[in-house]
């Protein structure tokens, strides 16, 4: 089997490349007609094209005829009439600002999105038989996509049967977890996030400082991710500067790295008791799977796919304001932002206090982490199912 792909990035490595033993993987990114169109237009207009127009070109993938059995894309729609293809997505397709805004309102409404010309065109191509499957990374993403598809009754019977939730594979990263005899005399927490403020790094630092001060707790924190300006999530101008200074002044209990190689990051996780990801917004969260695969339970917010991949028996979830599809409600206005922020801070602190009061639950949840990674994210099961999809099983089932 020859599997065609459009480029090498984190998503393609996690979802597409080298997943099926014996398959050949063929790069066809430069066979994309719209890639060539964008290059020509950029030359003509000297990089003065509107960003939204360029983004639309990126959403389209028109692959010129090339040898191979199936094309696998991520977050993009192939508009070629020839050749079989599959799309994986984390939020929905088309994956753009219009879809995001519609799915993140208090009241879900895709009617305006469905009227957009390019969305109509993409739905038409998703309904064709050469599209073998729409693979949502989670049930949450599948539900959002289904809401959009329902705006196109003429395509529902074609698209919905091949729209499935298909979680990524995750190999186990440890053979066993630390002994339950560990008394957790010094609790070791870890936070990982390149987008420091969006991932909840500020809340982590503040909550653990408060815990140390009010409960006299002996705990350590490893921070991995550059603390940089992020006005959308900062509560006042240049808040990141104050946070950087605070971290530098508390190096006795905070270990801070702007960036580390992935293998080093994994070793840092394994040396920790609990991971922390009180994120304001994430559609999936591969780091949750990696932490669980290390036998380290994680604290997340209760939004989007976290409800599926971080169940109560394997971790902790912070209750935050979300809409009926699990999207966070802090983009609406300042009042919603402040409400979300307050509940995030309070919820995280309460969970940390609970962990402190009942540290034995760390081991119990760690065991469940190992179990769920084995059963729900098996690389072997993922490869088998993916090969079946490539062979058209979702169409044959209709």
C-alpha positions in Angstrom: 0.0 0.0 0.0 1.2 3.5 -0.9 0.0 6.2 1.4 0.4 9.8 0.2 0.9 12.7 2.6 1.4 16.5 2.2 4.2 17.3 4.7 6.0 16.3 7.8 4.8 18.0 11.0 3.8 17.0 14.5 0.3 16.0 13.4 1.4 13.9 10.4 3.9 12.1 12.6 1.3 11.4 15.3 -1.5 10.4 12.9 -0.2 9.3 9.5 3.4 8.5 8.9 4.8 5.0 9.4 1.6 3.7 11.2 1.0 0.7 9.0 3.8 -1.9 8.8 4.8 -2.7 5.2 3.2 0.5 3.8 5.1 2.9 1.7 4.7 6.6 2.4 5.0 9.1 -0.4 5.4 12.9 -0.1 3.1 14.7 -2.6 3.0 18.2 -1.1 4.4 19.8 -4.3 1.7 18.1 -6.3 -0.9 20.4 -4.6 -2.3 22.7 -7.3 -3.3 25.3 -4.8 0.2 25.5 -3.4 1.4 26.5 -6.9 -1.4 29.0 -7.2 -0.5 30.6 -3.9 3.2 30.9 -4.9 2.3 32.5 -8.3 -0.1 35.0 -6.6 2.4 35.9 -3.9 4.9 36.7 -6.6 2.4 38.8 -8.6 1.1 40.7 -5.6 4.4 40.8 -3.8 3.1 39.3 -0.6 0.3 41.9 -0.3 -2.5 39.3 -0.5 -5.0 39.3 2.4 -4.2 36.8 5.0 -7.7 35.3 4.9 -7.4 34.6 1.2 -4.1 32.9 1.8 -5.6 30.8 4.5 -8.4 29.7 2.2 -5.8 28.5 -0.3 -4.2 26.5 2.5 -7.5 24.8 3.3 -7.9 23.5 -0.2 -5.7 20.7 -1.4 -6.0 19.9 -5.1 -3.6 17.0 -5.7 -2.5 16.5 -9.2 -2.6 12.9 -10.5 0.2 10.8 -8.8 0.8 7.2 -8.1 -0.5 5.9 -4.7 -3.4 4.1 -3.1 -4.7 6.8 -0.7 -4.0 10.4 0.3 -4.2 11.2 4.1 -4.5 14.9 5.0 -4.8 16.7 8.2 -7.4 19.5 8.7 -7.7 20.1 5.0 -10.1 19.0 2.2 -8.8 17.5 -1.0 -10.9 18.9 -3.9 -9.4 16.6 -6.6 -11.9 14.4 -8.3 -9.4 11.6 -8.8 -7.8 9.5 -6.1 -9.0 8.1 -2.8 -8.4 10.2 0.3 -8.9 10.5 4.1 -8.9 13.5 6.4 -8.0 13.6 10.1 -9.0 16.7 12.0 -8.8 18.0 15.6 -11.7 20.5 15.6 -13.6 20.4 12.2 -13.3 20.8 8.5 -13.0 23.3 7.1 -10.6 24.2 10.0 -10.8 28.0 9.9 -11.8 31.1 11.9 -15.5 30.9 10.8 -15.9 27.4 12.2 -14.0 28.2 15.4 -16.2 31.3 16.1 -19.4 29.4 15.5 -18.4 26.5 17.8 -17.2 28.7 20.6 -20.4 30.8 21.2 -22.8 30.2 24.1 -25.4 29.2 21.6 -24.1 26.9 18.8 -25.2 28.1 15.3 -23.6 27.0 12.1 -26.2 28.5 9.8 -23.9 31.4 8.7 -20.9 29.2 8.2 -23.0 26.9 6.0 -23.8 29.8 3.7 -20.2 30.5 2.9 -19.3 29.5 -0.7 -16.1 27.7 0.1 -17.8 25.7 2.9 -20.5 24.6 0.5 -17.8 23.5 -1.9 -15.9 21.6 0.7 -19.0 19.7 1.9 -19.6 18.6 -1.7 -16.2 17.1 -1.9 -16.5 15.5 1.6 -19.7 13.8 0.4 -18.0 12.2 -2.7 -17.1 8.5 -2.6 -13.4 9.1 -3.2 -13.4 10.6 0.4 -13.1 7.4 2.4 -13.4 8.9 5.8 -13.5 11.9 8.1 -11.5 10.9 11.2 -12.1 13.2 14.2 -9.5 13.0 16.9 -12.2 12.8 19.5 -16.0 12.3 19.9 -16.1 16.0 20.8 -14.7 16.9 17.4 -17.0 14.4 15.7 -20.0 16.1 17.3 -18.9 19.5 16.2 -18.4 18.3 12.6 -21.8 16.6 12.7 -23.5 19.8 13.7 -22.1 21.5 10.6 -23.0 18.6 8.3 -26.6 18.8 9.5 -26.7 22.2 7.7 -26.4 20.2 4.5 -29.3 17.7 4.4 -28.4 16.8 0.8 -25.1 15.4 2.0 -25.9 13.9 5.4 -26.4 10.4 4.2 -23.1 10.4 2.5 -21.0 12.1 5.1 -22.3 11.1 8.6 -21.7 7.3 8.2 -18.0 7.9 7.4 -17.5 10.5 10.1 -16.0 8.7 13.1 -14.1 9.5 16.3 -10.6 8.0 16.0 -8.2 8.7 18.8 -4.5 8.9 18.1 -2.2 6.0 19.0 0.2 6.3 22.0 2.8 3.8 22.9 3.5 3.1 26.6 6.6 4.9 27.8 7.2 3.0 31.0 7.1 -0.6 32.0 5.7 0.1 35.4 4.9 2.9 37.8 6.6 4.0 41.0 5.9 2.0 44.1 2.8 2.8 46.1 5.2 2.9 49.1 6.3 6.3 47.9 5.1 8.6 50.8 5.1 11.7 48.5 7.1 13.6 51.1 7.9 16.1 48.4 5.2 16.3 45.7 6.7 16.9 42.3 4.6 18.7 39.7 5.3 19.4 36.0 3.8 21.9 33.5 4.6 21.7 29.8 3.4 24.3 27.3 4.9 26.4 24.6 2.0 28.8 24.7 2.6 29.4 28.4 -0.4 31.6 29.2 -3.0 29.8 27.1 -1.9 26.5 28.6 -2.4 27.8 32.1 1.2 28.3 33.3 0.4 31.4 35.2 -2.4 29.6 37.1 0.0 26.7 37.9 2.6 29.0 39.4 0.1 31.0 41.5 -1.8 27.9 42.8 1.4 26.1 43.9 2.8 29.3 45.5 -0.5 29.7 47.5 -0.4 26.0 48.5 3.2 26.3 49.8 2.3 29.5 51.7 -1.0 28.5 53.2 -0.5 24.7 53.7 3.2 24.8 54.3 3.7 22.1 51.6 7.0 20.9 50.4 6.5 20.6 46.7 8.6 21.2 43.6 7.5 22.5 40.1 9.1 21.9 36.8 8.1 24.5 34.1 8.9 23.7 30.5 7.8 26.5 28.0 8.9 30.0 27.3 7.1 32.7 29.4 6.3 35.3 26.7 3.8 38.0 26.1 0.3 36.8 25.3 -2.1 39.8 25.5 -5.2 37.7 24.8 -4.7 35.7 28.1 -2.8 38.2 30.3 -4.9 40.0 32.9 -2.8 43.2 32.6 -0.2 44.7 30.3 3.2 43.0 30.5 2.1 40.5 33.1 4.6 38.1 31.6 7.5 40.2 32.9 6.3 40.0 36.5 5.7 36.3 36.1 9.3 35.8 34.8 10.7 37.8 37.7 8.6 35.7 40.2 9.9 32.4 38.7 13.5 33.7 38.8 13.1 34.7 42.5 11.7 31.2 43.4 14.2 29.0 41.8 14.5 27.1 45.2 11.3 25.2 44.3 10.8 26.0 40.6 12.9 24.5 37.8 12.4 26.5 34.6 13.3 25.7 31.0 12.2 27.6 28.0 12.6 24.5 25.8 14.0 21.0 26.1 14.4 18.1 23.6 11.4 15.7 23.7 13.3 12.8 25.1 14.5 15.0 28.0 10.9 16.2 28.5 9.7 12.7 28.8 12.3 11.9 31.5 11.2 15.0 33.4 7.6 13.7 33.3 8.6 10.3 34.5 10.4 11.9 37.5 7.2 13.8 38.5 4.1 12.7 40.5 1.5 14.8 38.7 1.3 16.8 35.4 -0.6 20.1 35.2 -2.4 21.4 32.1 -5.1 23.9 33.3 -5.4 25.1 29.7 -7.7 27.9 28.6 -8.1 26.3 25.2 -7.0 23.0 23.6 -8.8 20.9 21.1 -7.1 17.6 22.0 -3.9 17.5 24.1 -1.3 15.0 23.0 0.7 15.9 26.1 -2.1 14.3 28.1 -1.5 11.0 26.4 2.3 11.3 26.8 1.9 12.0 30.5 -0.4 9.0 31.0 1.9 6.8 29.0 4.6 7.7 31.5 2.3 6.6 34.4 1.8 10.2 35.5 -1.8 11.4 36.0 -2.7 14.9 34.9 -4.9 17.8 35.9 -6.7 19.4 32.9 -9.7 21.7 32.4 -13.0 20.1 31.7 -13.3 21.1 28.1 -13.3 19.6 24.6 -11.6 16.2 24.3 -10.3 16.2 27.9 -13.6 14.7 29.0 -12.7 11.6 26.9 -9.0 11.3 27.4 -8.7 12.3 31.0 -11.5 10.5 32.8 -12.0 10.9 36.6 -10.4 7.5 37.4 -7.2 8.5 35.6 -6.8 12.2 36.4 -8.5 15.4 37.5 -10.6 17.9 35.5 -11.2 21.5 36.6 -14.9 22.6 36.0 -14.9 25.7 33.8 -17.6 27.5 31.8 -18.2 25.7 28.4 -21.0 25.5 25.9 -23.1 22.5 24.9 -20.2 21.2 22.7 -17.6 21.6 25.4 -15.9 24.7 24.0 -14.6 27.2 26.6 -16.6 30.4 27.1 -14.0 33.1 27.6 -13.8 34.6 24.1 -17.3 36.3 24.3 -16.4 39.3 26.4 -14.5 40.5 29.5 -17.2 39.3 31.9 -16.9 35.8 30.5 -13.1 36.0 30.6 -13.0 37.1 34.2 -15.6 34.4 35.2 -13.5 31.7 33.4 -10.3 32.9 35.0 -11.8 32.9 38.5 -13.2 29.4 38.2 -10.0 28.1 36.7 -7.9 29.5 39.6 -10.3 28.2 42.3 -10.8 24.8 40.7 -7.1 24.2 40.3 -6.3 25.1 43.9 -9.1 22.9 45.2 -7.8 19.9 43.2 -4.2 20.5 44.4 -5.5 20.6 48.0 -7.4 17.3 47.4 -4.2 15.7 46.1 -2.3 17.0 49.1 -5.0 15.6 51.5 -5.2 12.2 49.7 -1.9 11.5 48.0 -2.7 7.8 47.7 -5.0 8.6 44.7 -1.9 9.5 42.6 -0.8 5.9 42.5 -4.4 4.7 41.9 -4.9 7.1 39.0 -1.4 6.3 37.6 -2.3 2.6 37.3 -5.5 3.6 35.4 -3.4 5.8 33.1 -1.3 2.8 32.1 -4.4 0.7 31.6 -6.3 3.2 29.4 -3.2 3.9 27.2 -2.9 0.1 26.6 -6.5 -0.4 25.8 -7.7 2.8 24.2 -4.6 4.1 22.4 -2.9 0.9 21.2 -0.6 1.5 18.2 -1.4 -2.0 16.9 -5.2 -1.4 17.0 -4.8 2.0 15.5 -2.8 0.7 12.6 -5.3 -2.1 11.9 -8.2 0.2 11.9 -6.5 2.8 9.8 -5.6 0.2 7.2 -9.3 -0.9 7.1 -10.3 2.7 6.6 -7.8 3.1 3.7 -9.4 0.0 2.2 -12.8 1.6 2.3 -14.5 -0.1 5.2 -16.5 3.0 6.2 -18.0 3.2 2.7 -18.7 -0.6 2.6 -20.5 -0.4 5.9 -23.1 2.1 4.4 
